[in-house]
Amino acid sequence: MINVTKSDLPEIERYIEYLKKIWSSRWLTNNGEFVQLLENKLAECLKVKNLILISNGTLALHLALKTFNLKGEIITTPFTFAATTNVILWEGLTPVFADIDSETYNINPNDVEKKITDKTIAILAVHVYGNPCYVEELQEIANKYRIKLIYDAAHAFGVEYKDQSVLNYGDISTLSFHATKLFHTIEGGAIIVDDEELSEKLKLLRNFGIKSEEEVILPGTNAKMNEFQASMGLCNLENIDEKIQYRKNIYNYYKKELAITNVKFQKIIASRYNYGYMPILFQNKMKRDEIYSELIKNGIKPRKYFYPLTSDFDYFKEKDTDIVKKNELKIATYISDRILCLPLYPDLEIEIIDKIIHIIKNVIKK
């Protein structure tokens, strides 16, 4: 089966070099040498000030919310991975869903402002498929209403907007380094903040709140990255630009070959993009599902990413109807019903890509 993605792995000999050092030092976790090295290298690579490595991207989101001691409603997008919404619920907060933009697929600032009430304490926006949100408009809203602006940047590794890292916008950004991402540490993630005091607080929160051997000053948790994860990250970082270029070539090939068909592509507003995903928007749900089924029959597994909307999850059916008002999520529903992400990874063979394109064209012609 050709999956929608395939994890990049370095040459095993390179990874073993790091493993030998771990075996020699016996320092496996607790802010070891390679965690510290990867934090420094990533901060330089991504052009950010403070980067704190976390054991996974979901815990990064948890800590991002926890650090502000938020209570109330968070305006967010339903067109996202389950973790974005679930974290809000786990932190005892109420998600309020705003509709999305029909071209970028990101949260619509105009609808965000309409949803603000006296209970609103933050915006949790997602750079969908790594495509930057309308960061300036969202910041204006956050400033106007004095609320926090948090970005789930799980897809946005290396992405820039107006030649500045998209991770530098808002109060805080989080990354995911899951094995399926274009840069990964097997499992892992990071939090990016500009504020030094907040950075130190987050370091405490990821390690039980321990300041010293005899001082625990915050009710933190265990969200530390270990040396094995960091070593994988250091290996994968070595040729990340080359991998992104491969992705770009495949992405552009798909667009060129499918341009004459009745499909639409996401409007990218990044000044530097990472080509992490290949989303295609079909003319209707029936056609999308037909193409999905045909690809599956031929040993190719794309993904209806993101379908269903998180606001459609079963556990919201038991919630107060004020949380989810379907008639207010028309664009998100439209996109979710028609979207399909095609396979995209650096060593995807051209013969497979052509086969995928051929199947799509044939189904569209019917």
C-alpha positions as CSV (number, residue, x, y, z in Angstrom):
1,M,0.0,0.0,0.0
2,I,1.3,3.5,-1.0
3,N,0.3,5.6,2.1
4,V,-0.3,9.3,2.1
5,T,3.1,9.8,3.8
6,K,6.1,7.7,4.7
7,S,8.5,8.5,7.5
8,D,11.9,9.8,6.5
9,L,14.8,7.8,8.1
10,P,18.5,8.8,8.0
11,E,21.2,6.4,7.1
12,I,21.2,3.9,10.0
13,E,25.0,4.2,10.4
14,R,24.5,7.9,11.2
15,Y,21.9,7.2,13.8
16,I,24.1,4.5,15.4
17,E,26.9,7.1,15.9
18,Y,24.6,8.9,18.2
19,L,23.4,5.7,19.9
20,K,27.0,4.8,20.7
21,K,27.5,8.1,22.5
22,I,24.2,7.5,24.5
23,W,25.4,4.0,25.4
24,S,28.7,5.5,26.5
25,S,27.3,8.3,28.6
26,R,24.2,6.4,29.9
27,W,22.4,9.7,29.9
28,L,19.1,8.8,28.3
29,T,16.7,11.7,29.2
30,N,16.4,14.7,31.5
31,N,17.7,17.5,29.3
32,G,20.7,15.6,27.9
33,E,23.4,16.7,25.5
34,F,21.5,15.9,22.3
35,V,18.3,17.5,23.5
36,Q,20.2,20.7,24.2
37,L,22.0,20.5,20.9
38,L,18.8,20.0,18.9
39,E,17.1,22.9,20.7
40,N,20.0,25.2,19.6
41,K,20.2,23.9,16.1
42,L,16.4,24.1,15.5
43,A,16.2,27.7,17.0
44,E,18.9,28.7,14.5
45,C,17.3,26.8,11.6
46,L,13.8,28.1,12.2
47,K,14.9,31.7,13.1
48,V,13.3,31.8,16.5
49,K,14.5,33.0,19.8
50,N,13.3,30.4,22.4
51,L,12.5,26.9,21.4
52,I,11.6,24.3,24.0
53,L,11.6,20.6,23.0
54,I,8.6,18.6,24.2
55,S,8.0,14.8,24.1
56,N,5.1,15.2,21.6
57,G,3.1,17.9,19.8
58,T,-0.1,17.3,21.8
59,L,1.7,18.0,25.1
60,A,3.2,21.1,23.6
61,L,-0.4,22.4,23.0
62,H,-1.3,21.4,26.6
63,L,1.6,23.4,28.0
64,A,0.9,26.3,25.7
65,L,-2.6,26.6,27.2
66,K,-1.6,25.7,30.7
67,T,1.1,28.4,31.0
68,F,-1.5,31.2,30.7
69,N,-3.8,29.8,33.3
70,L,-6.8,30.2,31.0
71,K,-10.4,29.9,32.1
72,G,-13.3,30.3,29.6
73,E,-13.8,30.1,25.9
74,I,-11.2,29.6,23.1
75,I,-12.1,30.4,19.6
76,T,-10.7,27.8,17.2
77,T,-11.1,26.0,13.9
78,P,-13.0,22.8,13.3
79,F,-10.9,22.1,10.3
80,T,-8.0,20.5,12.1
81,F,-6.6,17.3,13.6
82,A,-8.4,16.0,16.7
83,A,-5.6,17.0,19.1
84,T,-6.3,20.7,18.6
85,T,-9.8,20.4,19.9
86,N,-9.2,17.7,22.4
87,V,-6.5,19.7,24.2
88,I,-9.0,22.5,24.8
89,L,-11.5,20.1,26.3
90,W,-8.8,18.4,28.4
91,E,-7.8,21.7,29.9
92,G,-11.3,22.3,31.0
93,L,-11.9,25.1,28.4
94,T,-14.8,25.5,26.0
95,P,-14.1,25.4,22.2
96,V,-16.0,27.9,20.1
97,F,-15.7,27.1,16.4
98,A,-15.2,29.8,13.8
99,D,-15.6,29.2,10.1
100,I,-12.6,29.0,7.8
101,D,-11.5,30.9,4.7
102,S,-12.5,29.2,1.4
103,E,-9.1,29.7,-0.2
104,T,-6.5,29.2,2.5
105,Y,-8.5,26.8,4.6
106,N,-7.4,28.7,7.7
107,I,-9.6,30.2,10.4
108,N,-11.5,33.3,9.1
109,P,-10.6,36.4,11.2
110,N,-14.0,38.0,10.4
111,D,-15.8,35.1,11.9
112,V,-13.4,34.9,14.8
113,E,-14.4,38.5,15.8
114,K,-18.1,37.7,15.5
115,K,-17.7,34.8,18.0
116,I,-16.0,36.9,20.7
117,T,-17.9,37.3,23.9
118,D,-17.0,38.4,27.5
119,K,-16.1,34.7,28.1
120,T,-13.5,34.6,25.3
121,I,-9.9,34.4,26.6
122,A,-7.9,33.2,23.6
123,I,-7.7,32.3,19.9
124,L,-6.2,28.9,19.0
125,A,-5.5,29.1,15.3
126,V,-4.0,26.4,13.0
127,H,-1.6,26.9,10.1
128,V,-3.5,24.3,8.0
129,Y,-1.1,22.2,5.9
130,G,1.6,24.6,6.9
131,N,-0.1,27.5,5.1
132,P,0.1,30.7,7.3
133,C,-3.0,32.1,8.9
134,Y,-3.9,35.7,8.3
135,V,-1.6,36.5,11.2
136,E,-1.8,40.3,11.0
137,E,-5.6,40.3,11.1
138,L,-5.7,37.8,14.0
139,Q,-3.2,39.8,15.9
140,E,-5.3,43.0,15.6
141,I,-8.2,41.1,17.0
142,A,-6.2,39.7,19.9
143,N,-4.9,43.2,20.7
144,K,-8.3,44.8,20.4
145,Y,-10.0,42.4,22.8
146,R,-6.9,41.7,25.0
147,I,-6.9,38.0,24.5
148,K,-4.2,35.5,23.9
149,L,-3.2,34.3,20.4
150,I,-1.9,30.8,20.2
151,Y,-0.9,29.0,17.1
152,D,-1.0,25.2,16.4
153,A,1.9,25.2,14.0
154,A,2.1,21.4,13.8
155,H,2.4,21.5,10.0
156,A,4.5,24.7,9.7
157,F,8.1,23.6,10.1
158,G,10.3,26.1,8.3
159,V,7.4,28.1,6.9
160,E,7.9,31.9,6.6
161,Y,5.4,34.7,6.1
162,K,6.8,38.0,4.6
163,D,10.3,36.5,5.0
164,Q,9.9,36.0,8.8
165,S,9.3,32.7,10.5
166,V,5.6,32.2,11.0
167,L,6.4,30.7,14.4
168,N,7.3,34.2,15.7
169,Y,3.6,35.4,15.4
170,G,1.2,35.4,18.3
171,D,1.9,34.8,22.0
172,I,3.1,31.2,21.5
173,S,3.4,28.6,18.8
174,T,3.7,24.8,18.9
175,L,5.2,22.3,16.5
176,S,4.8,18.6,16.1
177,F,7.7,16.3,15.2
178,H,5.6,13.2,14.8
179,A,7.0,10.4,12.6
180,T,4.6,11.5,9.8
181,K,5.8,15.1,9.6
182,L,8.4,16.3,7.1
183,F,10.8,16.8,10.0
184,H,10.4,14.3,12.9
185,T,12.0,13.0,16.1
186,I,9.9,9.8,15.9
187,E,7.5,11.4,18.5
188,G,8.1,14.9,19.6
189,G,7.3,18.6,19.4
190,A,8.3,22.0,20.4
191,I,7.0,25.3,21.9
192,I,8.2,28.6,20.5
193,V,8.0,31.9,22.5
194,D,9.7,35.2,22.4
195,D,9.3,36.1,26.1
196,E,12.3,34.9,28.2
197,E,10.2,34.6,31.4
198,L,7.6,32.5,29.7
199,S,10.3,30.3,28.2
200,E,11.7,29.6,31.6
201,K,8.2,28.8,33.0
202,L,7.6,26.3,30.1
203,K,10.9,24.6,30.9
204,L,9.7,24.1,34.4
205,L,6.2,22.9,33.3
206,R,7.7,20.2,31.0
207,N,9.8,18.8,34.0
208,F,7.3,18.5,36.9
209,G,8.0,22.1,37.9
210,I,11.4,21.1,39.3
211,K,13.7,24.1,39.8
212,S,16.4,22.2,41.7
213,E,16.9,19.0,43.5
214,E,15.0,20.3,46.5
215,E,12.7,22.8,44.9
216,V,9.5,22.1,43.0
217,I,7.8,25.5,42.4
218,L,5.1,24.7,39.8
219,P,2.6,21.8,39.3
220,G,4.3,20.7,36.1
221,T,4.1,17.4,34.2
222,N,6.5,15.0,32.4
223,A,6.8,16.4,28.8
224,K,10.5,16.0,28.3
225,M,12.1,14.8,25.0
226,N,14.6,12.0,25.4
227,E,18.0,11.5,23.9
228,F,16.9,8.9,21.3
229,Q,14.3,11.2,19.9
230,A,16.7,14.1,19.8
231,S,19.3,12.0,18.0
232,M,16.8,11.2,15.3
233,G,16.0,14.9,15.0
234,L,19.7,15.8,14.7
235,C,20.1,13.2,11.9
236,N,17.0,14.4,10.0
237,L,17.9,18.0,10.3
238,E,21.1,17.5,8.4
239,N,19.4,17.2,4.9
240,I,16.1,18.9,5.6
241,D,16.4,21.5,2.9
242,E,17.0,18.8,0.3
243,K,14.0,16.9,1.5
244,I,11.8,20.0,1.2
245,Q,13.0,20.6,-2.3
246,Y,12.0,17.0,-3.3
247,R,8.6,17.7,-1.8
248,K,8.3,20.9,-3.7
249,N,9.1,19.1,-7.0
250,I,6.4,16.5,-6.4
251,Y,3.9,19.2,-5.3
252,N,4.4,21.2,-8.4
253,Y,4.3,18.1,-10.6
254,Y,0.9,17.2,-9.2
255,K,-0.4,20.8,-9.7
256,K,0.9,20.9,-13.3
257,E,-0.7,17.6,-14.3
258,L,-4.0,18.2,-12.5
259,A,-4.4,21.8,-13.5
260,I,-6.6,21.0,-16.5
261,T,-9.0,19.0,-14.4
262,N,-11.9,20.3,-12.4
263,V,-10.1,20.5,-9.1
264,K,-8.9,23.4,-6.9
265,F,-5.7,23.9,-4.9
266,Q,-5.1,25.6,-1.6
267,K,-4.1,29.3,-1.9
268,I,-0.6,29.5,-0.3
269,I,0.3,32.8,1.2
270,A,3.7,31.8,2.6
271,S,6.9,33.5,1.4
272,R,8.6,30.2,2.1
273,Y,6.6,27.0,2.1
274,N,7.5,23.5,3.2
275,Y,5.3,21.4,0.9
276,G,4.3,19.0,3.7
277,Y,0.9,18.1,2.2
278,M,-0.8,17.8,-1.2
279,P,-4.5,18.7,-0.6
280,I,-6.8,18.6,-3.6
281,L,-10.4,20.0,-3.5
282,F,-12.9,18.2,-5.7
283,Q,-16.1,19.5,-7.0
284,N,-18.3,17.5,-4.6
285,K,-18.3,14.9,-1.9
286,M,-19.4,12.1,-4.1
287,K,-16.6,12.7,-6.6
288,R,-14.1,12.9,-3.7
289,D,-15.3,9.7,-2.2
290,E,-15.3,7.9,-5.6
291,I,-11.7,8.9,-6.3
292,Y,-10.7,7.9,-2.7
293,S,-12.3,4.4,-3.3
294,E,-10.6,4.0,-6.7
295,L,-7.2,4.9,-5.3
296,I,-7.7,2.4,-2.4
297,K,-8.5,-0.3,-4.9
298,N,-5.3,0.3,-6.7
299,G,-3.1,0.1,-3.5
300,I,-2.9,3.8,-2.9
301,K,-4.1,5.3,0.4
302,P,-4.8,9.0,0.3
303,R,-6.4,10.7,3.3
304,K,-9.6,12.7,3.8
305,Y,-7.7,15.3,5.8
306,F,-9.6,16.9,7.6
307,Y,-12.8,14.9,7.5
308,P,-15.0,14.9,9.5
309,L,-14.7,18.3,11.2
310,T,-13.8,18.1,14.8
311,S,-17.1,19.8,15.6
312,D,-18.8,16.7,14.1
313,F,-17.2,14.3,16.6
314,D,-19.7,12.2,18.5
315,Y,-18.8,13.6,21.9
316,F,-20.1,17.1,20.8
317,K,-23.6,15.7,20.2
318,E,-24.0,15.5,23.9
319,K,-22.8,19.1,24.4
320,D,-24.7,22.3,24.7
321,T,-25.8,23.3,21.2
322,D,-24.2,26.7,21.6
323,I,-20.8,25.0,21.2
324,V,-21.5,23.8,17.7
325,K,-23.8,25.6,15.4
326,K,-23.6,23.9,12.0
327,N,-25.1,26.7,10.0
328,E,-22.2,28.9,11.1
329,L,-19.6,26.5,9.7
330,K,-20.7,26.4,6.0
331,I,-17.2,26.9,4.4
332,A,-15.5,24.4,6.8
333,T,-18.2,21.8,6.0
334,Y,-17.9,22.5,2.2
335,I,-14.1,22.1,2.3
336,S,-14.1,19.0,4.6
337,D,-16.6,17.2,2.3
338,R,-14.5,17.7,-0.8
339,I,-10.8,17.6,0.4
340,L,-8.4,14.8,-0.2
341,C,-4.6,14.7,0.5
342,L,-2.6,12.8,-2.0
343,P,0.6,10.8,-1.2
344,L,3.6,13.1,-0.9
345,Y,7.0,12.3,0.5
346,P,10.6,12.7,-0.9
347,D,11.1,9.2,-2.3
348,L,7.7,8.8,-3.9
349,E,8.4,7.4,-7.3
350,I,7.3,9.2,-10.4
351,E,5.6,6.1,-11.7
352,I,3.3,6.1,-8.7
353,I,2.6,9.8,-9.0
354,D,1.6,9.3,-12.6
355,K,-0.6,6.4,-11.7
356,I,-2.4,8.5,-9.1
357,I,-2.9,11.4,-11.6
358,H,-4.2,8.9,-14.2
359,I,-6.8,7.5,-11.8
360,I,-8.0,10.9,-10.8
361,K,-8.3,12.1,-14.3
362,N,-10.3,8.9,-15.3
363,V,-12.7,9.2,-12.5
364,I,-13.3,12.9,-13.1
365,K,-14.1,12.2,-16.7
366,K,-16.9,9.9,-15.8
